[in-house]
Amino acid sequence: MPIPLTQENFEKEVLAAKGVTLVDFWAPWCGPCRMLAPVIEGLATEFAGKAKVGKVNVDESAALAQQYGIMSIPTIIIFKDGKPVDQLVGLQTKDRLVAKVEEHLG
């Protein structure tokens, strides 16, 4: 299960975390976000113990979306040791996301 990320836990779960964290910025009304949801859930399972996977609902955490300049959703930001190292905007394939996470794990 992806970690539900909010303003309250983002610092601890992402910025203070060691290793790779994939963060999905999404909203319930966004069609492509809903299409991406099962992929994100699959990644959370696949990378368990190797990388963290979290989701930010931009409606509930608008300040976080603003902080990272999220203009359109879904936007995926990959963090390594608390720093953003990669960003993908729009619907992505599972293969592309797996390759990106593995690139930063390696």
Secondary structure, DSSP 8 states (H G I E B T S, - for coil): --EEE-TTTHIIIIIT--SEEEEEEE-TT-HHHHHHHHHHHHHHHHTTTTEEEEEEETTT-HHHHHHTT--SSSEEEEEETTEEEEEEES---HHHHHHHHHHHH-
